[in-house]
Amino acid sequence: MQVPLKVTFEAGLEPSPALEARIESEARKLEQFGERITACSVALIGRSHHRRKGDLYQVRIHISVPGRADVVVDRNPSADHAHEDPYVAVRDAFAAARRQLQDHERRFEGKIKAHEAVPHGRISEMFPEQDYGLIESA
């Protein structure tokens, strides 16, 4: 990356060196999927304080790649409360970013699946007594 990684903790979250190290590790892994990444910013956001369940964390990732649309991942907490652990929330968000970067690279390199056109034709002659016919194509 040309611009250093920017990590922010929002909604009253205290910065955690261990969590920052995990985010930096995940961001370095992204470079193998998108070689031309110029900047990456990550925001970890604490969510509603539930009385019976723990906090749910939201992760927002913004990746800049020149010549293409930016990759933006905004992972909201899931219904099963898997994002009560900030490390799980970070893992899920970076997995989604990886998939989006891979899709961008495939489109950029032209490695997308192209479906052949369905052949069309017109029946020109029928020979029912001999059980065949002729089709005229374009």
C-alpha positions as CSV (number, residue, x, y, z in Angstrom):
1,M,0.0,0.0,0.0
2,Q,1.2,3.4,-0.8
3,V,-0.7,5.2,2.0
4,P,-0.3,3.7,5.5
5,L,-3.2,1.7,6.9
6,K,-5.6,3.9,8.9
7,V,-7.4,2.2,11.8
8,T,-10.0,4.0,13.9
9,F,-12.1,2.9,16.9
10,E,-15.5,4.6,17.1
11,A,-18.5,4.8,19.4
12,G,-16.5,4.8,22.6
13,L,-14.2,1.8,21.8
14,E,-10.7,2.0,23.3
15,P,-7.9,1.3,20.9
16,S,-6.5,-2.2,21.4
17,P,-2.9,-3.0,20.2
18,A,-3.8,-6.7,19.7
19,L,-6.8,-5.8,17.6
20,E,-4.8,-3.3,15.6
21,A,-2.1,-5.9,14.9
22,R,-4.8,-8.3,13.7
23,I,-6.3,-5.7,11.4
24,E,-2.8,-4.9,10.0
25,S,-2.2,-8.6,9.4
26,E,-5.5,-9.0,7.5
27,A,-4.8,-5.8,5.5
28,R,-1.4,-7.2,4.4
29,K,-3.1,-10.4,3.2
30,L,-5.3,-8.3,0.9
31,E,-2.3,-7.1,-1.1
32,Q,-2.0,-10.6,-2.6
33,F,-5.5,-10.3,-4.0
34,G,-5.3,-6.7,-5.2
35,E,-1.7,-5.8,-6.0
36,R,-2.5,-2.1,-6.8
37,I,-4.1,-1.1,-3.5
38,T,-3.1,2.4,-2.7
39,A,-5.0,3.0,0.6
40,C,-7.0,1.1,3.1
41,S,-8.9,2.5,6.1
42,V,-10.7,0.3,8.7
43,A,-13.2,1.5,11.3
44,L,-14.3,-0.7,14.2
45,I,-17.5,0.5,15.6
46,G,-19.1,-0.6,18.9
47,R,-22.8,-1.1,18.6
48,S,-25.8,-1.2,21.0
49,H,-25.2,-2.2,24.6
50,H,-27.5,-5.2,25.1
51,R,-28.4,-6.2,28.7
52,R,-28.4,-9.9,28.1
53,K,-25.9,-10.1,25.3
54,G,-22.5,-8.5,24.7
55,D,-21.7,-5.6,22.4
56,L,-22.1,-6.2,18.7
57,Y,-19.3,-4.8,16.6
58,Q,-19.5,-3.3,13.1
59,V,-16.5,-3.1,10.8
60,R,-16.2,-0.7,7.9
61,I,-13.4,-1.1,5.3
62,H,-12.6,1.3,2.5
63,I,-10.0,0.2,-0.1
64,S,-8.8,2.5,-2.9
65,V,-7.6,0.9,-6.1
66,P,-6.6,3.3,-9.0
67,G,-8.5,3.0,-12.2
68,R,-11.4,1.1,-10.6
69,A,-14.2,1.7,-8.2
70,D,-13.3,1.7,-4.5
71,V,-14.1,-1.5,-2.5
72,V,-16.3,-0.7,0.4
73,V,-17.3,-3.3,3.0
74,D,-19.7,-2.4,5.7
75,R,-20.3,-5.4,7.9
76,N,-23.2,-5.0,10.3
77,P,-23.7,-7.4,13.2
78,S,-25.5,-10.6,12.3
79,A,-28.6,-11.9,14.0
80,D,-26.9,-14.8,15.6
81,H,-24.6,-12.5,17.6
82,A,-21.4,-13.9,16.2
83,H,-20.1,-10.3,16.1
84,E,-20.0,-10.1,19.9
85,D,-16.3,-10.9,19.4
86,P,-14.5,-8.0,17.6
87,Y,-12.0,-10.5,16.1
88,V,-14.8,-12.4,14.4
89,A,-16.3,-9.2,13.1
90,V,-12.9,-8.2,11.6
91,R,-12.4,-11.7,10.1
92,D,-15.8,-11.6,8.4
93,A,-15.3,-8.1,7.0
94,F,-11.9,-8.8,5.6
95,A,-13.2,-12.1,4.0
96,A,-15.9,-10.0,2.2
97,A,-13.2,-7.5,1.1
98,R,-11.1,-10.3,-0.2
99,R,-14.0,-11.6,-2.3
100,Q,-14.7,-8.2,-3.7
101,L,-11.1,-7.6,-4.6
102,Q,-10.9,-11.0,-6.4
103,D,-14.1,-10.1,-8.4
104,H,-12.5,-6.7,-9.3
105,E,-9.3,-8.4,-10.5
106,R,-11.2,-11.0,-12.5
107,R,-13.2,-8.3,-14.3
108,F,-10.1,-6.1,-14.8
109,E,-8.2,-9.1,-16.4
110,G,-11.2,-10.1,-18.5
111,K,-11.4,-13.5,-16.8
112,I,-15.2,-13.4,-16.4
113,K,-17.3,-16.2,-17.7
114,A,-18.8,-15.4,-21.1
115,H,-21.9,-17.4,-22.1
116,E,-22.3,-18.3,-25.7
117,A,-25.4,-17.0,-27.5
118,V,-28.2,-19.5,-27.8
119,P,-28.4,-20.7,-31.4
120,H,-31.4,-19.5,-33.4
121,G,-32.7,-20.8,-36.6
122,R,-35.8,-21.1,-38.8
123,I,-37.4,-24.3,-40.1
124,S,-37.0,-24.1,-43.8
125,E,-38.3,-27.5,-44.9
126,M,-40.1,-30.4,-43.2
127,F,-40.3,-34.0,-44.3
128,P,-42.6,-35.7,-41.8
129,E,-42.9,-38.9,-43.7
130,Q,-39.2,-39.3,-43.6
131,D,-39.0,-38.0,-40.0
132,Y,-36.5,-35.1,-40.5
133,G,-36.4,-31.4,-41.5
134,L,-34.0,-28.6,-42.5
135,I,-33.1,-25.6,-40.3
136,E,-31.9,-22.4,-41.8
137,S,-29.5,-20.4,-39.6
138,A,-28.5,-16.7,-39.7
